[in-house]
Amino acid sequence: MAEIRHYLVIHAPVEKVYRAISEQSGLAAWWTDDVVAEPKINSVAEFNFDEKYHNEMVVTELTENQQIKWRCQVGDPEWIDTTFSFDLEKKDADTILRFSHGNWREATDFYASCNYHWGYYLGSLKKYCEEGKGYPFISKKKS
């Protein structure tokens, strides 16, 4: 099975990074502004990118300031049953983020495109946590 992986150092406290990935307001600030999410095991987070994509992720694990895991139950056919892991490690005043999007059936062109886009949006997460403003997808219905 193919797996997308990213590693980055975020110059922000681990608590801030955890909230940015687990809470609706944080997710809206770096990934897509059209999101419904709550930090609760077995809750379903919905991420919308206008008419192009609608993703529903089941929150499968939450360990405060350490780890967040999701499983895709609705989305692009290649995403169904893929898993997402955000592993956080406090390092002095910084946070190390180890991200993986795994359980891909194969490494297709869509997989490669998603790898690029995850890099882009994780850069947005880093900017949001460090500077207070990311560059999320802005939905037409919210703009």
KOLZA-876471 format. One record per atom (N, C-alpha, C, O): residue number from 0; residue in three letters; x negated, y, z negated. Coordinates in steps of 0.001 Angstrom, whole numbers, plus 524288, in hexadecimal, padded with zeros to 5 digits. Atoms other than C-alpha are relative to their C-alpha. Example, Ala and Ser with C-alpha at 12.3 -4.5 7.8 and 13.67 -1.06 7.14 Angstrom:
BEGIN
NODE   k   r    c1    c2    c3
NODE   0 ALA 7FC86 7FB5A 80000
NODE   0 ALA 7CFF4 7EE6C 7E188
NODE   0 ALA 7FC7C 804B0 80000
NODE   0 ALA 7F870 8049D 7FD67
NODE   1 SER 80334 7FB5A 8003C
NODE   1 SER 7CA9A 7FBDC 7E41C
NODE   1 SER 80302 80442 7FD26
NODE   1 SER 80105 80896 7FC7D
This chain:
BEGIN
NODE   k   r    c1    c2    c3
NODE   0 MET 7FCBB 7FB5E 80000
NODE   0 MET 80000 80000 80000
NODE   0 MET 7FC8D 804E4 80000
NODE   0 MET 7F88A 8051E 7FD5B
NODE   1 ALA 802E7 7FB16 7FFA6
NODE   1 ALA 7FB4A 80DA0 80355
NODE   1 ALA 80153 8038A 7FB63
NODE   1 ALA 8058A 8032E 7F91A
NODE   2 GLU 7FF3D 7FC75 80460
NODE   2 GLU 7F9A8 81827 7F906
NODE   2 GLU 7FD52 80532 80121
NODE   2 GLU 7F8C1 80554 802A3
NODE   3 ILE 80232 7FABD 7FFA4
NODE   3 ILE 7F79D 826D6 7F9C7
NODE   3 ILE 7FDF7 80161 7FA96
NODE   3 ILE 8009F 8008C 7F6AA
NODE   4 ARG 80238 7FE88 8050D
NODE   4 ARG 7EE9B 82BCE 7EF24
NODE   4 ARG 7FD83 80568 8006C
NODE   4 ARG 7FB19 806BF 8045C
NODE   5 HIS 80280 7FAE2 80057
NODE   5 HIS 7EA44 83963 7EB12
NODE   5 HIS 7FE08 800BC 7FA6D
NODE   5 HIS 8005E 7FED7 7F6AC
NODE   6 TYR 8026B 7FEBA 8050A
NODE   6 TYR 7E189 83E2F 7E008
NODE   6 TYR 7FEFD 805D1 8000C
NODE   6 TYR 7FCB0 807D9 803C0
NODE   7 LEU 80152 7FA83 80055
NODE   7 LEU 7E0E9 84C3B 7DBA3
NODE   7 LEU 7FF7E 801C6 7FA5E
NODE   7 LEU 801DE 7FF98 7F6CC
NODE   8 VAL 800AE 7FD85 80511
NODE   8 VAL 7DC90 8547E 7D046
NODE   8 VAL 80339 804FC 80016
NODE   8 VAL 802A3 80844 8038D
NODE   9 ILE 7FCB1 7FB66 80072
NODE   9 ILE 7E67F 85E95 7CC0E
NODE   9 ILE 7FE2F 80308 7FB35
NODE   9 ILE 7FDF8 800E8 7F6E6
NODE  10 HIS 801ED 7FCB9 80444
NODE  10 HIS 7E178 869CE 7C3C1
NODE  10 HIS 804AA 8022E 7FCEF
NODE  10 HIS 805CF 806D9 7FD11
NODE  11 ALA 7FB6D 7FEAC 8032C
NODE  11 ALA 7ED51 869C6 7BAC9
NODE  11 ALA 800AF 7FBB3 7FBEE
NODE  11 ALA 7FEDC 7F753 7FCB8
NODE  12 PRO 7FF24 803F1 8040D
NODE  12 PRO 7F173 862B9 7AE5B
NODE  12 PRO 8035F 7FB7B 801F1
NODE  12 PRO 806D8 7FC3A 8052F
NODE  13 VAL 7FD27 804A8 7FE5B
NODE  13 VAL 7F6A3 854ED 7AFF8
NODE  13 VAL 805DF 8008C 7FEFE
NODE  13 VAL 80904 7FE7B 801FC
NODE  14 GLU 7FA6D 7FF43 8013B
NODE  14 GLU 80392 858EE 7A99F
NODE  14 GLU 802C1 80304 8045D
NODE  14 GLU 80735 801CE 805B9
NODE  15 LYS 7FDC2 7FCDA 7FBC5
NODE  15 LYS 805F2 862F9 7B461
NODE  15 LYS 80093 7FCBE 804F8
NODE  15 LYS 80489 7FD18 807AD
NODE  16 VAL 7FFCE 80350 7FB52
NODE  16 VAL 802D2 85949 7BF32
NODE  16 VAL 8044C 7FBEB 7FF6D
NODE  16 VAL 80735 7FAEC 8031E
NODE  17 TYR 7FBE5 803E0 800F7
NODE  17 TYR 80BA0 84EFF 7B91A
NODE  17 TYR 80569 8025E 800E1
NODE  17 TYR 808B2 80002 8037B
NODE  18 ARG 7FAE8 7FD70 7FF4A
NODE  18 ARG 8170F 8588B 7B88D
NODE  18 ARG 800F6 80142 805C3
NODE  18 ARG 80562 800DC 8079B
NODE  19 ALA 7FF70 7FEA7 7FA7B
NODE  19 ALA 8148A 85CA6 7C6A7
NODE  19 ALA 801A4 7FB4A 8034F
NODE  19 ALA 8041D 7FBE8 80763
NODE  20 ILE 7FEB3 804C3 7FD10
NODE  20 ILE 8161B 84E8B 7CB21
NODE  20 ILE 804FA 7FD6F 7FDF7
NODE  20 ILE 80796 7FAA1 800DF
NODE  21 SER 7FB90 802CC 8024C
NODE  21 SER 820DB 84A14 7C1F2
NODE  21 SER 80507 8032F 7FFA6
NODE  21 SER 80940 800E9 7FF55
NODE  22 GLU 7FB5D 7FCBB 800C3
NODE  22 GLU 82A2F 855B0 7C0E1
NODE  22 GLU 801BF 80286 8051D
NODE  22 GLU 7FE91 803A8 80889
NODE  23 GLN 7FDB6 7FDD7 7FB3C
NODE  23 GLN 8334A 85B37 7CB34
NODE  23 GLN 7FD87 80533 8018D
NODE  23 GLN 7FC1D 805EC 80616
NODE  24 SER 80229 7FADC 7FEB3
NODE  24 SER 82E1F 86925 7CA67
NODE  24 SER 7FA5B 7FF8E 801EA
NODE  24 SER 7F8C0 80269 80570
NODE  25 GLY 8055F 800C8 7FE40
NODE  25 GLY 82022 86462 7CBC5
NODE  25 GLY 7FFBD 7FDB6 80577
NODE  25 GLY 7FCD1 7FFA0 808C5
NODE  26 LEU 7FFED 8027A 7FAD8
NODE  26 LEU 822FB 85B89 7D75E
NODE  26 LEU 801AC 803DA 8043B
NODE  26 LEU 7FF97 803CB 80891
NODE  27 ALA 7FE13 7FC1D 7FC42
NODE  27 ALA 82A5B 866A0 7DE0C
NODE  27 ALA 7FBDE 8041E 80142
NODE  27 ALA 7FC24 806B0 80550
NODE  28 ALA 80403 7FC05 7FF42
NODE  28 ALA 81E71 86F57 7DC9E
NODE  28 ALA 7FB81 7FE36 80379
NODE  28 ALA 7F862 8016E 80537
NODE  29 TRP 8046D 801C0 7FCC7
NODE  29 TRP 81524 866A7 7E45B
NODE  29 TRP 8016E 7FC1B 8044B
NODE  29 TRP 7FE71 7FB94 80806
NODE  30 TRP 7FECC 803E3 7FBF9
NODE  30 TRP 81C39 85C1B 7EC58
NODE  30 TRP 8047B 801BF 80381
NODE  30 TRP 8039A 802E2 80818
NODE  31 THR 7FB91 7FDD8 7FD21
NODE  31 THR 829DE 86042 7F0B5
NODE  31 THR 8037F 802E1 7FC2D
NODE  31 THR 80452 80122 7F7C5
NODE  32 ASP 7FCAE 7FCF3 80387
NODE  32 ASP 832B6 86A94 7EB11
NODE  32 ASP 80575 7FD9F 7FF6B
NODE  32 ASP 80873 7FF46 7FC09
NODE  33 ASP 7FAE1 80297 80048
NODE  33 ASP 83E9A 861C4 7ED71
NODE  33 ASP 7FF49 7FAB2 7FD5D
NODE  33 ASP 7FED1 7F6A9 7FFF0
NODE  34 VAL 80119 804AE 80321
NODE  34 VAL 83CBA 857E7 7E28B
NODE  34 VAL 803BA 7FFC5 7FB5D
NODE  34 VAL 8052A 803C4 7F91B
NODE  35 VAL 7FD14 800FF 804CC
NODE  35 VAL 844E4 851EE 7D7C3
NODE  35 VAL 7FCFE 7FBB7 7FD36
NODE  35 VAL 7FC64 7F768 7FF42
NODE  36 ALA 80337 803D6 802C4
NODE  36 ALA 83CC5 84B00 7CD81
NODE  36 ALA 80027 80108 7FA27
NODE  36 ALA 800E1 80574 7F868
NODE  37 GLU 8009E 7FF7E 805A6
NODE  37 GLU 83B9C 8485E 7BF0A
NODE  37 GLU 7FC03 7FBFB 7FE2D
NODE  37 GLU 7FBB9 7F7AE 8004F
NODE  38 PRO 80400 8039F 801EF
NODE  38 PRO 8308B 84223 7B757
NODE  38 PRO 80263 7FBD9 7FC71
NODE  38 PRO 80237 7FC43 7F7A8
NODE  39 LYS 7FD5E 8041F 802E8
NODE  39 LYS 837C9 835DF 7B352
NODE  39 LYS 7FF6D 7FADA 80304
NODE  39 LYS 8006B 7FAA8 807B7
NODE  40 ILE 80090 8052A 7FD8D
NODE  40 ILE 83510 82774 7B618
NODE  40 ILE 80535 7FE5C 80263
NODE  40 ILE 8095A 7FF29 80014
NODE  41 ASN 7FB8E 801E6 7FCE6
NODE  41 ASN 83E6F 8219E 7C037
NODE  41 ASN 80365 80452 80244
NODE  41 ASN 80755 8032B 804C5
NODE  42 SER 7FD21 7FBD1 7FD5E
NODE  42 SER 8434D 82F15 7C44E
NODE  42 SER 7FE63 7FFFA 805C3
NODE  42 SER 7FA57 7FDCF 80732
NODE  43 VAL 8011C 7FFBA 7FA6B
NODE  43 VAL 843CC 831C2 7D2E3
NODE  43 VAL 7FEE8 805B1 8016A
NODE  43 VAL 80239 8091B 800BB
NODE  44 ALA 80183 7FACC 7FE39
NODE  44 ALA 83C90 83D95 7D806
NODE  44 ALA 80118 8005A 805D8
NODE  44 ALA 7FFBB 7FCD8 808D5
NODE  45 GLU 7FEB5 7FF33 7FA7D
NODE  45 GLU 8416C 84304 7E4F4
NODE  45 GLU 7FCD6 80489 80222
NODE  45 GLU 7FCA9 808C3 7FFD9
NODE  46 PHE 80346 7FC1D 7FD65
NODE  46 PHE 8387B 84A77 7EE24
NODE  46 PHE 80203 800B6 8058A
NODE  46 PHE 80255 7FCF9 8088C
NODE  47 ASN 7FDD6 7FEE0 7FAD5
NODE  47 ASN 83E06 8512A 7FA2E
NODE  47 ASN 7FC82 803B2 8030A
NODE  47 ASN 7FA74 80783 800F5
NODE  48 PHE 80306 7FCD6 7FC5C
NODE  48 PHE 836E6 856C8 805D0
NODE  48 PHE 8038F 80138 804A3
NODE  48 PHE 802A8 7FF70 80903
NODE  49 ASP 7FBE7 7FEC0 7FC42
NODE  49 ASP 842AD 85C60 80D18
NODE  49 ASP 8022E 7FAF9 8025F
NODE  49 ASP 802D4 7F713 7FFA2
NODE  50 GLU 7FDA8 8049D 7FD84
NODE  50 GLU 84854 852D4 81708
NODE  50 GLU 7FBFB 7FBBE 80128
NODE  50 GLU 7FD65 7F74C 80251
NODE  51 LYS 80418 803AE 7FE69
NODE  51 LYS 83B43 84C41 81975
NODE  51 LYS 7FF4F 7FB67 7FC3E
NODE  51 LYS 7FF0C 7F6E9 7FDF1
NODE  52 TYR 800F7 80432 803CC
NODE  52 TYR 8394F 8448D 80CDE
NODE  52 TYR 80342 800C2 7FB0C
NODE  52 TYR 803EF 8051B 7F91D
NODE  53 HIS 7FD76 80044 80520
NODE  53 HIS 8410A 840C0 800DE
NODE  53 HIS 7FDAE 7FB39 7FD52
NODE  53 HIS 7FE42 7F6D5 7FF33
NODE  54 ASN 80280 8044A 802D9
NODE  54 ASN 8399B 8388D 7F6F5
NODE  54 ASN 80254 7FF93 7FA93
NODE  54 ASN 80359 80383 7F802
NODE  55 GLU 7FE51 800FD 8055B
NODE  55 GLU 83E73 8325A 7EA75
NODE  55 GLU 7FC0D 7FC5E 7FD7A
NODE  55 GLU 7FAFD 7F814 7FF5E
NODE  56 MET 803FB 802EB 802DB
NODE  56 MET 83463 82DAC 7E0BC
NODE  56 MET 8020D 7FE7E 7FA9E
NODE  56 MET 8040D 801CB 7F7C0
NODE  57 VAL 7FEBD 801C1 80548
NODE  57 VAL 83736 82588 7D4BE
NODE  57 VAL 7FB2E 800EE 7FCA2
NODE  57 VAL 7F6DF 7FF51 7FE09
NODE  58 VAL 80451 7FF29 803AA
NODE  58 VAL 82ECB 829DC 7C958
NODE  58 VAL 7FF3E 7FAE1 7FD0C
NODE  58 VAL 80296 7F950 7F9F7
NODE  59 THR 800DD 80526 80255
NODE  59 THR 828C6 81CFF 7C503
NODE  59 THR 7FC82 8001F 7FB2C
NODE  59 THR 7FCDC 7FCAD 7F7D6
NODE  60 GLU 80361 7FF91 804A0
NODE  60 GLU 81E8B 82180 7BB2D
NODE  60 GLU 7FEF0 805BA 7FED3
NODE  60 GLU 7FE24 808E6 80259
NODE  61 LEU 8016C 7FACA 801EB
NODE  61 LEU 81C11 82DAA 7B316
NODE  61 LEU 7FCE9 7FF4A 7FAFB
NODE  61 LEU 7FF02 7FD86 7F707
NODE  62 THR 80335 7FFEB 804B9
NODE  62 THR 810DF 82E64 7A984
NODE  62 THR 7FE12 80593 7FF88
NODE  62 THR 7FACC 80754 80296
NODE  63 GLU 800EE 7FA63 80067
NODE  63 GLU 81013 83C59 7A4C9
NODE  63 GLU 7FA3B 8015D 8007A
NODE  63 GLU 7F6DD 7FF3E 7FDC6
NODE  64 ASN 8053A 7FDDF 7FEEE
NODE  64 ASN 8041D 8437F 7A9EB
NODE  64 ASN 7FC1A 7FBEB 801F7
NODE  64 ASN 7F762 7FCD9 801EA
NODE  65 GLN 8037C 80418 7FE0E
NODE  65 GLN 7FEB4 836C8 7AF90
NODE  65 GLN 801A2 7FDBB 80543
NODE  65 GLN 7FE5C 7FD0E 808B9
NODE  66 GLN 7FE7C 802D0 7FB42
NODE  66 GLN 806E4 83082 7BA34
NODE  66 GLN 805C8 800CC 80149
NODE  66 GLN 80924 8010D 7FDDB
NODE  67 ILE 7FAB3 7FFC5 7FDE1
NODE  67 ILE 812F4 831EB 7C2B2
NODE  67 ILE 80011 7FC48 8049F
NODE  67 ILE 7FC96 7FC68 807F0
NODE  68 LYS 7FF79 8039C 7FB95
NODE  68 LYS 81798 8273D 7CBEF
NODE  68 LYS 8058F 8003B 80219
NODE  68 LYS 80959 800AD 7FF2C
NODE  69 TRP 7FAFE 80023 7FD49
NODE  69 TRP 82284 82704 7D5ED
NODE  69 TRP 80011 7FB63 803C2
NODE  69 TRP 7FBFD 7F95A 8054A
NODE  70 ARG 7FF33 803BD 7FBB7
NODE  70 ARG 82824 81D10 7DF6D
NODE  70 ARG 8041C 8024C 80392
NODE  70 ARG 8083F 803F4 801C3
NODE  71 CYS 7FC54 7FDC8 7FC3D
NODE  71 CYS 82ED5 821B3 7EBDA
NODE  71 CYS 8046D 7FC24 80107
NODE  71 CYS 8037F 7F79E 80260
NODE  72 GLN 7FB84 80357 7FECD
NODE  72 GLN 83C9A 81C5C 7ED6B
NODE  72 GLN 80315 80201 804A9
NODE  72 GLN 805FA 7FF01 8070F
NODE  73 VAL 7FD7A 7FDC4 7FB63
NODE  73 VAL 841AD 8259C 7F811
NODE  73 VAL 7FC0F 80394 80298
NODE  73 VAL 7F988 806B8 7FFF9
NODE  74 GLY 8039F 7FCA3 7FD29
NODE  74 GLY 83992 82C1B 8029C
NODE  74 GLY 7FEDD 7FDB1 8054C
NODE  74 GLY 801C2 7FA62 8073E
NODE  75 ASP 801AF 8023D 7FB10
NODE  75 ASP 83284 82952 80F26
NODE  75 ASP 7FF56 7FA1D 7FF44
NODE  75 ASP 7FD76 7F86A 7FB2E
NODE  76 PRO 8007B 805B2 8009B
NODE  76 PRO 832DF 81A98 811B2
NODE  76 PRO 7FA91 7FE2B 7FE4E
NODE  76 PRO 7FA1C 7FA44 7FB89
NODE  77 GLU 80545 80192 8018E
NODE  77 GLU 82412 819F0 81010
NODE  77 GLU 7FEE2 80132 7FA45
NODE  77 GLU 7FB38 7FF0D 7F804
NODE  78 TRP 800CB 7FE9F 80580
NODE  78 TRP 82550 81FF1 80275
NODE  78 TRP 802FC 7FC76 7FC43
NODE  78 TRP 8019C 7FC26 7F7AA
NODE  79 ILE 7FCBE 80328 80381
NODE  79 ILE 82F90 8169B 7FD0D
NODE  79 ILE 7FC91 7FC01 7FD24
NODE  79 ILE 7F98D 7F923 7FF8D
NODE  80 ASP 802E9 80369 8038A
NODE  80 ASP 829C3 80F17 7F185
NODE  80 ASP 7FA2C 80142 7FF92
NODE  80 ASP 7F736 7FE42 7FD43
NODE  81 THR 8055C 7FE61 8011B
NODE  81 THR 81CE8 81672 7F239
NODE  81 THR 7FFED 8025D 7FA85
NODE  81 THR 803F8 803E8 7F86B
NODE  82 THR 80098 7FE28 80566
NODE  82 THR 8179C 81AE5 7E51C
NODE  82 THR 7FC53 804B8 7FFD7
NODE  82 THR 7F8D1 8054C 80313
NODE  83 PHE 802FA 7FB34 800AE
NODE  83 PHE 811E4 827B3 7E070
NODE  83 PHE 7FDF8 80019 7FA69
NODE  83 PHE 800E8 7FF37 7F6B5
NODE  84 SER 8024E 7FFD1 80531
NODE  84 SER 80896 8290E 7D517
NODE  84 SER 7FCC3 804F4 7FF79
NODE  84 SER 7F959 80609 802AF
NODE  85 PHE 802FA 7FB60 8016C
NODE  85 PHE 8037A 83598 7CF15
NODE  85 PHE 7FD66 7FEBE 7FAC8
NODE  85 PHE 7FFF8 7FEC9 7F6B7
NODE  86 ASP 802ED 80148 804B9
NODE  86 ASP 7F8EA 831F0 7C53E
NODE  86 ASP 7FCD0 804C4 7FE6B
NODE  86 ASP 7F9B7 806CD 8017B
NODE  87 LEU 8027F 7FB43 801F5
NODE  87 LEU 7F407 83D30 7BCE4
NODE  87 LEU 7FC0B 7FEB5 7FBC5
NODE  87 LEU 7FCEE 7FB55 7F876
NODE  88 GLU 80413 800A1 803FE
NODE  88 GLU 7E7A4 83E04 7B4DA
NODE  88 GLU 7FE18 8055B 7FE63
NODE  88 GLU 7FC8E 80885 801AA
NODE  89 LYS 80207 7FB0B 8020F
NODE  89 LYS 7E3CF 84953 7AC2A
NODE  89 LYS 7FA12 7FFD0 8001D
NODE  89 LYS 7F7B4 7FC0B 7FE4C
NODE  90 LYS 805B4 7FFA4 7FFDC
NODE  90 LYS 7D5D1 84D85 7AE88
NODE  90 LYS 7FE92 80593 7FE7D
NODE  90 LYS 7FEBB 8091D 801BD
NODE  91 ASP 800F4 7FACA 80232
NODE  91 ASP 7D20A 85911 7A5E9
NODE  91 ASP 80503 80335 800B9
NODE  91 ASP 8092C 80196 7FEF0
NODE  92 ALA 7FB5A 7FCBE 7FF2B
NODE  92 ALA 7DB59 86408 7AA0D
NODE  92 ALA 802AD 7FEBF 8052A
NODE  92 ALA 80697 80131 80684
NODE  93 ASP 7FDF4 8015D 7FAD9
NODE  93 ASP 7DE03 85DA4 7B741
NODE  93 ASP 80336 7FAFA 7FFD0
NODE  93 ASP 80378 7F84D 7FBD3
NODE  94 THR 7FD13 804DC 7FF5E
NODE  94 THR 7E68C 85297 7BC17
NODE  94 THR 7FE1A 7FD42 804E8
NODE  94 THR 7FDB0 7FFA3 80911
NODE  95 ILE 80133 80335 7FB6F
NODE  95 ILE 7E24E 847A4 7C509
NODE  95 ILE 80514 7FD5D 80195
NODE  95 ILE 807AF 7FAED 7FE5B
NODE  96 LEU 7FB5E 8028D 7FDE0
NODE  96 LEU 7ED6C 842F1 7CDBA
NODE  96 LEU 7FE46 7FBD5 803DE
NODE  96 LEU 7FB78 7FCE9 8079F
NODE  97 ARG 800BA 8044B 7FC56
NODE  97 ARG 7ECB4 835B8 7D441
NODE  97 ARG 8056F 7FE97 80206
NODE  97 ARG 808B2 7FC8C 7FF24
NODE  98 PHE 7FAE4 800DD 7FD8E
NODE  98 PHE 7F823 8348D 7DD9E
NODE  98 PHE 7FFB5 7FB57 803A7
NODE  98 PHE 7FBD7 7FAA1 8066C
NODE  99 SER 7FFA5 80421 7FC15
NODE  99 SER 7FC49 8289A 7E530
NODE  99 SER 8059F 7FF76 801DD
NODE  99 SER 80954 7FFED 7FED6
NODE 100 HIS 7FAFA 8013E 7FD87
NODE 100 HIS 80771 825D8 7EE79
NODE 100 HIS 7FF1A 7FAAD 8027F
NODE 100 HIS 7FCD7 7FA41 806B8
NODE 101 GLY 80154 80556 7FE7F
NODE 101 GLY 80708 81722 7EFC7
NODE 101 GLY 8049E 7FCC1 801C5
NODE 101 GLY 8090E 7FE95 80214
NODE 102 ASN 7FC41 803F4 7FE54
NODE 102 ASN 80E2E 80B13 7F45D
NODE 102 ASN 8020C 800F3 8058B
NODE 102 ASN 80654 7FF3F 806EA
NODE 103 TRP 7FEA0 7FF5C 7FA80
NODE 103 TRP 80E75 80F6B 80293
NODE 103 TRP 7FF71 7FAB2 802B1
NODE 103 TRP 7FBC0 7F7D0 8019A
NODE 104 ARG 80049 804F7 7FD2F
NODE 104 ARG 81121 803E2 80B77
NODE 104 ARG 7FB83 7FFF7 803F0
NODE 104 ARG 7F914 7FBEB 804D6
NODE 105 GLU 80466 7FFA3 7FC5D
NODE 105 GLU 80727 808CF 8156A
NODE 105 GLU 7FE51 805AF 80090
NODE 105 GLU 80136 80947 7FF35
NODE 106 ALA 80229 7FAC3 7FF3D
NODE 106 ALA 7FEA6 81477 818BD
NODE 106 ALA 80171 801E6 8057A
NODE 106 ALA 7FE75 80133 8092F
NODE 107 THR 7FDF0 7FE10 7FB0B
NODE 107 THR 806BB 81AB1 823A3
NODE 107 THR 7FE74 805B8 800CC
NODE 107 THR 7FBCC 8080A 7FD88
NODE 108 ASP 800D4 7FA6C 7FF2A
NODE 108 ASP 80611 82838 829AC
NODE 108 ASP 802E6 80337 7FBE2
NODE 108 ASP 800F1 80743 7FA2D
NODE 109 PHE 7FD13 7FD3B 80412
NODE 109 PHE 81086 82C73 81FE0
NODE 109 PHE 7FCFF 7FFD4 7FAD5
NODE 109 PHE 7FCE5 803B0 7F7F8
NODE 110 TYR 8035D 80083 8049F
NODE 110 TYR 807C2 82765 814E8
NODE 110 TYR 7FBA3 8041A 80038
NODE 110 TYR 7FAA1 806CB 7FC5D
NODE 111 ALA 8043D 7FC36 7FF69
NODE 111 ALA 7FC9C 82FBD 81A33
NODE 111 ALA 80206 80591 7FF52
NODE 111 ALA 7FF73 808C9 7FCD8
NODE 112 SER 7FDA1 7FAD7 8009D
NODE 112 SER 80593 83B9E 81B12
NODE 112 SER 80135 80110 7FA42
NODE 112 SER 80047 80560 7F859
NODE 113 CYS 7FED1 7FF58 80591
NODE 113 CYS 80A02 83977 80D07
NODE 113 CYS 7FB0C 800E3 7FCD6
NODE 113 CYS 7FB16 803E3 7F914
NODE 114 ASN 804F9 7FF37 802B4
NODE 114 ASN 7FBD6 83895 808A0
NODE 114 ASN 7FE67 805BC 8006D
NODE 114 ASN 7FCD9 80825 7FC91
NODE 115 TYR 80139 7FA78 7FF33
NODE 115 TYR 7F96A 845FA 80E86
NODE 115 TYR 8038B 80372 7FCA1
NODE 115 TYR 801B2 806EC 7F9DE
NODE 116 HIS 7FC46 7FCBD 802D7
NODE 116 HIS 805CC 84BAB 80894
NODE 116 HIS 7FF67 7FF85 7FA0C
NODE 116 HIS 80021 8035C 7F73F
NODE 117 TRP 800FD 8006E 805A0
NODE 117 TRP 802E7 8461D 7FB12
NODE 117 TRP 7FB54 80361 7FE7D
NODE 117 TRP 7FB67 805EC 7FA68
NODE 118 GLY 80479 7FCA0 80125
NODE 118 GLY 7F5B9 84CEC 7FBA4
NODE 118 GLY 801A4 805B6 7FFC5
NODE 118 GLY 7FFFD 8089A 7FC4D
NODE 119 TYR 7FE0B 7FAA3 7FFDC
NODE 119 TYR 7FC8B 85995 7FF38
NODE 119 TYR 80316 80143 7FB10
NODE 119 TYR 8020B 8052E 7F87A
NODE 120 TYR 7FCAA 7FEE4 80482
NODE 120 TYR 806C2 858A7 7F475
NODE 120 TYR 7FD31 7FF59 7FAC2
NODE 120 TYR 7FE81 80208 7F6FE
NODE 121 LEU 80313 80051 804D5
NODE 121 LEU 7FD13 85436 7EA18
NODE 121 LEU 7FC9E 804DE 7FF64
NODE 121 LEU 7FB8F 8068A 7FB02
NODE 122 GLY 802A0 7FAE8 8002F
NODE 122 GLY 7F55D 86074 7EDA5
NODE 122 GLY 803B4 8042C 7FDF4
NODE 122 GLY 80219 807AA 7FB10
NODE 123 SER 7FC02 7FC6B 801F3
NODE 123 SER 80207 867D8 7EB28
NODE 123 SER 800C7 7FF4B 7FA22
NODE 123 SER 8014C 8031E 7F744
NODE 124 LEU 7FF9A 8011B 8059A
NODE 124 LEU 80348 86126 7DDE7
NODE 124 LEU 7FB68 8027A 7FD17
NODE 124 LEU 7FC27 80503 7F912
NODE 125 LYS 804B5 7FDCF 8026A
NODE 125 LYS 7F54A 86518 7DA96
NODE 125 LYS 80071 805EF 7FFA7
NODE 125 LYS 7FF64 80837 7FB8E
NODE 126 LYS 7FF85 7FA4B 7FFEC
NODE 126 LYS 7F7C0 87336 7DE91
NODE 126 LYS 80430 801CF 7FC25
NODE 126 LYS 8036E 805A9 7F95E
NODE 127 TYR 7FBD5 7FE9A 803AE
NODE 127 TYR 8047D 873AB 7D6DB
NODE 127 TYR 7FE0E 7FFA5 7FA5A
NODE 127 TYR 7FEF2 80334 7F73E
NODE 128 CYS 801D8 800B7 80567
NODE 128 CYS 7FE15 86E5B 7CA82
NODE 128 CYS 7FBB2 803D6 7FE90
NODE 128 CYS 7FB66 80598 7FA19
NODE 129 GLU 80462 7FC80 80121
NODE 129 GLU 7F21A 876FB 7CBA7
NODE 129 GLU 8016A 805C8 8005F
NODE 129 GLU 7FF7C 808F6 7FD53
NODE 130 GLU 7FF00 7FA7A 7FEEA
NODE 130 GLU 7F7EC 883A7 7D0E1
NODE 130 GLU 805B0 801A2 7FF3D
NODE 130 GLU 806F0 80645 7FF7E
NODE 131 GLY 7FA8A 7FEAE 800F6
NODE 131 GLY 80692 882C1 7CE35
NODE 131 GLY 80377 80026 804C8
NODE 131 GLY 80826 80120 80452
NODE 132 LYS 7FCD8 7FFED 7FB38
NODE 132 LYS 80AF9 88206 7DC67
NODE 132 LYS 7FDE2 7FBF9 803D9
NODE 132 LYS 7F96A 7FC4F 80597
NODE 133 GLY 80165 803DB 7FC0D
NODE 133 GLY 80ACA 8764D 7E57E
NODE 133 GLY 80249 8018D 80537
NODE 133 GLY 80423 805F1 805E2
NODE 134 TYR 7FDB6 7FEFE 7FADE
NODE 134 TYR 80F3F 8753E 7F391
NODE 134 TYR 8037B 7FB5E 8017F
NODE 134 TYR 8022E 7F841 804EC
NODE 135 PRO 7FC5D 80453 7FEF7
NODE 135 PRO 81AE2 86BEE 7F362
NODE 135 PRO 802E8 800BE 80527
NODE 135 PRO 802E3 804FC 8076B
NODE 136 PHE 7FC52 7FFA2 7FBA7
NODE 136 PHE 823F1 868E6 7FEAB
NODE 136 PHE 80486 8035D 7FE23
NODE 136 PHE 8069F 8027C 7F9E6
NODE 137 ILE 7FB9E 7FC90 8014B
NODE 137 ILE 82E5B 87385 7FEA0
NODE 137 ILE 80497 7FE88 80389
NODE 137 ILE 80455 7FF09 80850
NODE 138 SER 7FB7D 801C2 7FCE8
NODE 138 SER 83B9E 86E7A 802CA
NODE 138 SER 802F7 804AD 80236
NODE 138 SER 80325 808DD 7FFDA
NODE 139 LYS 7FD02 7FBE5 7FD68
NODE 139 LYS 843D9 87673 80C1E
NODE 139 LYS 804B3 80192 7FCC1
NODE 139 LYS 8060C 8062E 7FC8B
NODE 140 LYS 7FB4F 7FEBC 802F8
NODE 140 LYS 84FBE 8758E 80362
NODE 140 LYS 7FEDC 80301 7FAF9
NODE 140 LYS 80263 80554 7F8AE
NODE 141 LYS 8015B 7FD26 804C7
NODE 141 LYS 8484E 87B5E 7F7DB
NODE 141 LYS 7FD66 8053D 80149
NODE 141 LYS 7FD13 808A3 7FDE7
NODE 142 SER 802CF 7FB25 7FEBA
NODE 142 SER 8410C 88627 7FF3A
NODE 142 SER 803A8 80453 801A2
NODE 142 SER 801E8 808A4 802D2
